[in-house]
Amino acid sequence: MPKNYNHYMFVSPWWKQYYDSTVIFEYINNYSELQEYVNQKGLISQIVRLFGKRISIAHIVNAFADINLLSPDKETIIEDLAVLYDKYDAQRTLTEWFEKESKNALKSGRLFSSVTNCHYSNKTPLFSNSSQNSLDSKFVVVSGSICCKDSLSTNPVLLESANHSNCTWVLCDYPPLAMINSNPNYKGQIVNLRMDKGFDNVFSGRIPFDPEIGWFPYCTVAGFFNARNVANENFPTITPSLIMYKRTFSPTPHISDLTGFVSGEKEKPNYLESFESRLFLYYLVPTMYRSWGVGYDKIDDELRDLLKYFVNIDNSQMGSNLVSFYGKYII
């Protein structure tokens, strides 16, 4: 079983070249703490200057949050604002603000390069007692992987513990199959992500919140930290205010390069010699197609045959969720 996910996750993995730009997920929580926080930091004035009198950050916040979130016409509002994001360059402004806040968080001990391990800094880990007490209710920035809680079924003990929260999504360091005792770097911890009521009705299926794929690396969440103040929750919670993630390349034209790489690995294994590394291939391919709105039926036939070859090798290790997904959509 997997033993060295730490190496694959944090040391120049082969799949990194297939992830492109970092983008902000089009969802901003409408919490009074965020309103007060961004007012203090001057973000509102920047957005208002970009948008003029047509729209303000308050309108963006309200439209992307819980107001009328369950209404059937909500997607239209989101799509309209997404166009405004591009047209008026608000995405860039939010990204710059996000980066600035990350620097501030680093200086004040509120930035973490992972959930339970400190791979890129000597700062105190998020899960130390001193960190959780000092961070409660503060604005934090944490990088990791976004994972659907249902995908944790490969670790029944972790899933049972996570089920004490009603959150659908969690932030973690590793793929679900790597959150097991045989991975020496897995510390047994996750962070709950508390989204607005009705979030899944609007955003489910949009990367990085597709429950069928279930796990997405290269995500960063900024929001307010709650250190298990709710007695029946076993893990701390972040209420996300902003979410950034690395988007994969479009399948066209990059899929031919990926197919050539996988074909070469089949003939002479190197990067894909171990199951740990092949596992990331199984997540990468559907994420590429899903991110760019390309149906799984459009997967290149040669790549599909290669995936089937490797899945047949790894079937017993992949876990029921991933096996079921591949059987339904990919092979």
N, C-alpha and C positions, 0 to 999 in steps of 0.2 A: 504493500500500500504506500501512498505518498509519504515522502520523508523530507524533501527539501524544497518546499514551496517558497521559503524565504528567498532562496536564490532566484527562483523563476519570477517572483513578484517584483523584486527590488533591484536586481542587477541586470541591466541592459537586456531585457527579454527580446526574443526574436520577433514577436508580434508588435513591438513598439512602433516599428516603421509603418504599420498600417493604420495608426491613429494620427489624425491630422490636427486641425485647429481646436482650441478650447473655446467652448461657447457657453453662454448662460442659458439655462433652462427657463422657458418663458412662464415662470411662476414666482410670484412674490407674495409672501404672507402679509396679511393686513393686521398686524399686531401693533398695539399702541406703543410697545417697547421699540419696535423698528421705526415707527413714525418719529418718535422722540430722538432715536439714535441718528437717523439720517438727517434730521433737522440740525442737530448739533454738528454734523460733519459737512454740511453744505451740499449734499447730493441733490436735494430738491431744487435749489437754485440753478444747478448745472442742467438738470433735465428740463426745467421750465424755460431756460434760455434756449435750449435746442428745439423745444416744441412750440415755443411762442405761446400764444393764448389758446391754441387749439386743444392742448392737453397738458396735464401736469403729472408729476410722479404720483400724486394722490389718485388720479384716475387710473393710472397703470396698476398701482397697488390694489385698488378696489376691484378692478376688472379681472385681475389675475388671482384674486383671493376668494373669499367665501360668499360674496354678494351674488345672489342668483346662480350659484355654482351648479345647482341641480336642474336648472331650467334647460329645456331642449335646444334653445337658440344660443347657449353659452359658447359653443365652438365658433360661431360667427364672430362674436366679440373678440375672442382670443385671436382668431385669424386676422381680423382687422388691425389689432394692436401689434401683431407680429409684423405686418407690413410697415406700420409706423416705426417699429424698432429699426428696420433696415433703412427706411427712407430718411429718418432724422438722426440716425447714428446713435440712438440711445443705448444700443447694445455695447458700443465702444465705451461710452461714458460709464455705464455700469461696470464694465470689465475693468476700467481704470480705477474706479472706486474700490472694487473688490480687491484688486492687487494692492492698493494703498492700505486698505484695512488689514490685509494679510501681513503686511510689513509691521503695522502697528500691533497686531496680535502677537507677532513673533517677539517684539520687544517687551511686551508685557506678559509673556508666558501663556497666551491664549491661542496659539497656533500649534497644530500637531500634524506631523507628516504622515501619521497612521493612527489607527484606533488604539492598538495596544503595544506597539513597538515604536521605538524612536530610531528610525533608520537613517535620517538625514540631519539630526541635531542631537545635542546632549541635554535638551530640555527635559523636564520632568514628564514621565509618561502620563497620558490622560487618565489612566486607571489607578494612579496612586491616590491614597486617601487625602493627602494634602492638596492634590490637584482638584479633586472633586469638591472638596469643601470650599476652596477659594474660587472655583469657577461657577458655582451655583448662581443661576440667573444672569450670568454674564454672556456677552457676545463672543463666540468662539469660532475658529475656522479649523476644520478637521478634514484631512484627505483620506480617502479609502475607497472601498467598493460599495456600491448600492446593491442590496440583495433583497429579493422578495422573501418574506418570512416563511412562506410555504416551501421554499427551496431548502430550508434548513432540515427537512425531513430525513436527510442523510445522517443527521446527528440527532436521534430522538430525544436525548437528554437536553440538548441545547434548544430544540424546538419546544419542548415542554416548558422550559424556563422562559423562553421568549413569549410564549402564549399567555403569560401573566399580564402582558400589555396588549391593548387592542390595536397597536400600530401594525400596518401591513408591511412596511418597509423598514429595513435596518441598515446601518452603516457598519462595515466590517473590514478586515484586512485581506481575507482570502476567499477563493471560491468555496461554495458550500461543502464540496467533497474534501477540501483541505482543512476544514474546521473540525478536526478529529484528533484524538490523542496521539496518533502515530506521527503527526506533524509537530515536532518539538518546539516550533516557534509559535504555534497557536496557543493563546493564553486563556481561551474560554470566555472571551468577552465580546460583546457587540454593543452598539448604541441604537436605541429606538429612534425612528424619525416620525415625529408627530405632524401629520399633514392636516390641512383643513378638511372638515366634513364634506364629503362628496368629491374629494380630490380624484379618487380612482375612476369615478364616473366620467370625468372630463379628460384626464391625462393617461389613463391606463392604455398601454400599448405604444406609448410614445417613449422612445429611448431617453433616459435610462430607467423608465418605469414600465417595462413590458414584463408582466408576470410569467409569461410562457417561457421566455428566455431565462429570466430570473436573476441574473447576476451581471454586473457591469463594472469594470475597473476604471481607474483614472477619473474619479469623481471627487469633488470638493464641496463640502456643505458649510455654509456660514449661517449661524443662527444662535438662539438663546439656549443655554445649557441648563438642564434640570437634573440635579444629582439625586435621583431616586426619592423625591419627596413624596411620591405616591407609594404608600406602604406595600402594596401588593405587586409592584413592578420590581423585577430582579435586575434590571439594567438602567443606566441613566438614559435620558431622552434629550434630543436636540429638536427644537422647533425651527425648521429651516426658514430662513428669510431669503437667501439666495443660494442657488445651486449651479455649479459649473461642472462641465464634464468634457472629456476629450472625445470628439466625434471621429468615427472611423472614416477612412477613405470611401468614396463611392465605389460600388462593385465594378463600374465601367469607368475607366479602362483598367483598373488595378487588379481585377480578378484574374486576368491572364498571368500576371506576375505571381500572384499567390498560388495559382494552380501549378505553375512551373516549379515553384519552391516545394510544394507538397509532393509533387511527382518525383522530384529529385530526392526528397527525404524517404520516399517509399523504396527507391532503388538503393540508396546508400544513406541510412539513418545517421543523423548528427544532432541537429536541433530538436528533432521530433523522436529521438530515440526512447525517451521515457514517457510514461503515461502522464506525469505531472505537466510536461510541456505540451503534449497533444491535447490535454484538456482545454487549454486556452484556445486552440484551434476550433474546438467544438463550440465555444462561445463567440469567437471572432466572426465566423462566417455568417451565422444568422443575424448578428448585430449589424454587420455591414449592409445586408439586404434590408433589414428592418429600418435602419437609420435613414435610408434614402428612398423609402417607399417602394422598393422593388420586391415583388412577390417571390416567395421561396421557389415557385415553379420556374423562375427564370435562372436558377442556379445552373451554372455551366455543367454540362453532362459529365465532362471529364473530372471536374472537381467533385461532383456528386458521387461518382464511382470511387474516387480516392477516399472520400469521407466514409463511404460504406465499408471500404477495406479496413480502415483504421478502427471504425466503430465495432466491427466484428471481432477485432482483437481485444478491444477494451470494454466490451459489453458488460462483463461481470463486475467491472470497477466503476462504471459511470454513474450508477445510482438510477433509481426508477424514474425520477423526473426527467433527467437528460435523455435516457433511453426512450422514454415515451415521446418526448418532443421530437427526437430525430426520426423515430418510426412514423410519426404523424406527418412531418413536414419535409424532411430532408432526404431520407433514403428509401 
